[in-house]
Amino acid sequence: MVETIATPLVSLGSISRIPVGQGRCYVVGSQEIAVFRQRDGRLFATQNRCPHRQGPLSEGVMGGGQVICPLHSHRFELKDGAGTEPGECVKVYRVEERKGEIFVRLPDGSEGC
């Protein structure tokens, strides 16, 4: 028998807290999670800190499916966390909207970036 373990789904509150085309940082337990709301309404979530120099990605410029770190302009794909610099990536989280509320699914700790 295979046991399926569901990862926790956490409410982050109203989607109206994130302006269209911007990001916002949420602290869930010990994790900083950046949630981005694209102009087309799609949501993405990544770790908030850039692996280069720990810049706050939630404060970066977002567009074209990427976020640009505000400190040194390192870029990361919002869909999979891939960075444009060799060997760099950020964790991504599953995020969704339900009736105007944002939910993020926390990983079980085995996921890498």
C-alpha positions, 0 to 999 in steps of 0.5 A, spaced: 500 500 500 502 506 498 501 512 503 500 519 500 502 525 504 498 531 503 502 537 504 499 543 508 495 548 504 496 555 508 491 561 507 495 567 506 489 572 506 485 576 501 488 577 494 487 584 494 493 585 498 497 584 492 497 589 487 496 587 480 503 586 477 507 586 484 509 581 489 508 581 496 512 577 502 509 573 507 512 569 513 509 562 514 513 559 520 520 560 518 519 561 511 519 567 507 515 566 501 514 571 495 507 571 492 507 575 485 500 577 481 501 578 474 497 583 470 493 577 467 491 575 474 496 569 474 499 567 481 506 565 482 510 563 489 517 563 490 522 563 496 523 570 497 530 571 498 535 571 492 540 566 493 546 570 490 546 576 496 539 574 499 535 580 496 528 580 497 525 578 491 518 580 493 521 587 492 523 586 485 521 588 478 516 582 475 514 581 468 515 576 462 514 571 467 520 573 471 522 576 477 528 581 477 532 581 484 532 588 486 540 588 489 544 585 483 539 584 477 539 576 477 533 573 474 528 567 476 523 564 472 516 564 476 514 558 473 520 553 475 525 557 479 530 557 474 535 562 474 539 566 468 546 565 472 549 558 472 547 554 478 542 559 481 535 557 482 529 559 487 524 554 490 517 555 487 511 553 491 504 551 488 499 557 489 492 558 488 486 563 489 479 560 491 474 565 492 478 571 493 483 568 498 490 566 496 493 559 498 500 556 498 502 549 498 508 548 503 513 543 501 514 537 505 522 539 505 524 534 500 523 538 494 529 542 491 530 548 487 
